[in-house]
Amino acid sequence: MRLVTFQSNSTNEPKAGIVLGDRVAALTAFGPFPETLLELIRQGPAQCQRLRQAAAVAPAGSPHLEDVTLLAPIPRPTKNIICLGLNYLAHADESARATGAEVELPEYPIIFTKAPTSVNDPYADIIFDPKLTEKLDWEVELGVIVGITGKGVSPERALEHVFGYTVINDVSARDLQRRHSQFFLGKSLDGACPMGPWIVTADEIPDPQNLKLRTYVNDVMKQNGSTADQIFSVAETISVLSRGMTLEAGDVIATGTPEGVGFARIPPEYLRDGDVVTCEIEGIGRIQNRVVAA
């Protein structure tokens, strides 16, 4: 299933929906289902299965996708987005070269977070203050949505805890990231986490370690990688995170970016006012955002 949060052009009220062909229908059109995806996820796999059985055909009058506005699937996560740094070998290598450091692969996942207020819609503008940052960078990432709450999850059972997958652009203010020594502020600017365009449920992605990821800036390809090259797989990441921290249904995990980011290019490249950045992942979809200087 492709699950969305959307607004019709006639109302500003966000609704949880399902994409059926070229149409989108509110979950509530199929019975007593939740009005938000977060609540659907929290109600567990059985509720999701009931939706799958009920939502075979879009009800008459369901709007076309082009006639609605897609929002981030989970517009306001209840916790920070959990992120991995340097989780691709080639990206770790390019980052080391760019900073003059020796290449040293992480023994354990490098974890940081982005604030919930950084979440942005899949086709909305990325608005930034050029007085605050001059080094805005792109990072396409596979987003993982936790579906079953758990702690101490084994790698062998980890994928059973996944509700679905989405596309994330981990927009990063590199100058702030370095100025403050830790990643959090440079990663958490308002609107710096475009996400979507939907959540594809886990049953449609049998192997999350075999997905192509690409980024384009103004239609020029900048990143072209595969999740097969992740140092820590989705299953390993979930297991490590859950060893001492409860992962809850609805949590969002961004699993790192492949090589091709702007700061590591020669010369470095950064997003500018008017640029259009597109991130896509095979089997999931694409998001596209225009960069706007406030």
N, C-alpha and C positions, 0 to 999 in steps of 0.2 A: 504494500500500500504506500501511496504518497500522501502524507498528511501535512496540512498547511494551517496557518493562521492567516485569515484574509479579512478584508473589508470590501463590501460591495460599493459601487460608485454612488449608491443612493443613501448610504448610511456610514457613519464613522465607527460603528460598533464592531470590534474585532470578534471573529467567530472561528472556532476550530472547524476544519473541513477536510474533505478527502477529494483528491483529484481522480476523476473517472473519465478517461479519454481526454477530450479537450474542454471538459466542464468541471466545475468545482461545486460540491454540495456540502452544506453544513452538516455536521455529525448529528445534530438534533433532528434532522429530516428523516433519520432512520430509526428513531425511537428515543428512549430516555438515556441518551449518551451525553457526556459532559460538554460544556461550552468552551473548554480550553484543552489544549493538548497536554498541558502539565497535569491536569486532573485525570485525563484518560490514562496517561502513563502510570500515575499513582494507583489507579484502580486495578492494575495488574494484567497479566497475560490473558486471563479468561475474558475480561472485558474487551480486550483488543481482538480476540478471536470472535466474539459475538459481533463486533463491528465488521470484521472481515466477511462474515457470513451474511450480514444484513445489507451491506453496501455493495451490491453486485452491479446495480445500474443507477445512473444519476436520475433523480426524480425529475418529472416534467417541470420545465421552467428554471432548472438550475443554470446559473450564468456560465458563460464561456470564461476560460482563464483570462483572456485578454480584457474582459470587462470587470475584473476585480483587481484590487491592490493586494499583493502578497506581502505580509509582514514576516519578521523573523518567526520561525515556528514556535519558539518559546521566547516571547518578547521580553520577559523579565524573569530570568532564572532566580531561584531562591537563594543561590550561593554563587560565589565567584566561578567563572569558567576555569577549569583546571587545564593547564597547558604544559606541553613538553618542549624543551629546548634542545637543539642539536641532536635530533632523533633520526637524522639521515646522514650516512657516512660522507657523501659528497658535500652536504651543507656544513658539516662539522669541519671539513677540509677547507672550504672556501672562507668560512668564518675565521679560522686560524690564520690563513694567509692574509686576510684583510686587516687583522689586528696585529700581525707580526708575531703571533704565538706559535708554539709547536703544536702539531696535530696530536690531540690526545682524546681518544674515544672515551666517552663516559662509561664508568663501570656500573653506574646506576642511573635511572632516568633523572634528568634535570627538570625540576618541577617549579613552575611559577603560576600565577593566576592573573586573570583580567577581571575587572569589576563588572558586575551585572549591568551597570549603566553604560558600558561600552557596546552593548549589543545594538546592532543596526539591522535594518531590513535588507532583503536581498537585492533590491533595485533602488534604494534610497541614496541620497548624496552622502558622501563622507565630508563633513564640514570640519575644517581645522583653522586654527589661528596661526598665521605665518609669523607672528611675533613670538609665539611660544615654541614652535618647532619648524625647522627648515629641512628636516631629514625624515620625511614620512615614507615608510617602506611597505612593501606588499609581502604577504606570506600565505599561499594557499595551503589549507590543512584539512584533513579528514576529521570531521567532528563526530564524536561518539555520544549517543544519548543513553544514559543508564536507564534500564527498565525495571530491574529488580534490586531492591535494597540489599546490601550485603557487606560483610566484613570478613576478612580472612579468606577471600575467594581464591581458589587454586587456579593456576593457568589453564588447566584442563577443563574447568567449568566456567571460566570467565566469560566466554562469549554468550553463555546462557543468560547473563545479566544485561545484555545489550538490547535495548528497545529498537534502536535504529541509528541511521547515519545521515549526516548533512554536510554541506560545504561551508567552510569558515575561511574568512580572510583575516588573519591575525595582523592587522595593521599596526605598525610599530613606529613610534617616534624615536629614532636611534639616538638623537642628541640627548633627549631626556633620559633614555634608558641608560646611557653611559654617565650622564651628569650625576644621577642619583645612585649609582652603583648597583642598585637592584632593578629588576625588570618592571616592577609593578606599575609605576607611574607612567613610564614610556609606553606601556602596553594598554593602559586603561583610559585613554582619552575618550570622551563621549563619541559614540559612533564608530569606534575603532575595532568593532567586531561584527562586520556584516556576516549574516548567517542565512542559509536557506538553499534553494528556494522553498524546500520542504524537508521533511524527515522521510527517508525511505526505510521502511521497516526491515528488521534484520533478516527476515526470511527471504528477502529479495537480494541480499548481499551475502551469499554463502561463504565467501572468502574475502575478508576485508584487507588481506595482505596481497591482493592482486588487482589493485585499482590504479589507473593512470590519473595523475594530477597535472593541471596546466594553469599558468597565469599569463594573461595578455595585458599589456598596457598600450592603449590606443591601437589595438589589433596587432601589435607586435608581440610574439611569444617571448616571455621572459623565464618561465619555469616549465619544465617538462620532466616529470619524475613518476615514480611508481611507489606505492606503499610496500611493495616487495623489498624495497631498500631501507625500510625502517630498522633502526638498531634494536628498538624495543617494540615488539608487536602490540597490537591492541590487547590481546589476551594477557601478555606480560605486564603491560601498563596497568590494566585493571587489577591484576593480582598484587602488584607492588603497592599501588595506592591504597588498597583495601586492607593491607596488613595491620595497620594501626589506626585507620580512619574509616568510618562507615561511609560507603558510597550509597547515596540515596537515589531512589527513582526520580528521574528528572534532571539529575546532575549532567553537566556538559563537559566533555573532555576534548581538547584540541590536541591532536597527536603529532604535531611537529610539521615542519615544511621541508621540501626538497631544495636542492641547490638552485641558484638563479635569482636570489634576492638582490635588491638594489645596492645595499651598502658594500657588498663584496665584489661588485663589478669594477672593471677598470676602463675609464674612471667610474667612480660611484654614481649611481642614478637614484633619484628620489622622485616621489610623486609631486606634481605641480598642479596649480589651479587649472581646472578644465580637463585634466587627464581622465580617461575612462579605464578602470581596471576590471578585468574579467577573470574570475576564478571558476574552474570547472573540474569535476571529478567524474570519471567514468562510472556509469551505472547509477549516478545520483542526479547530477544536473549542473547548472551554472548560475552564478550570481554576477551581477554587473553593477558597478557603482561609479558615479562621477565624483571627482575630487573638487571641492569648492573651498576657496579661501574666504574665511569670514571677514 
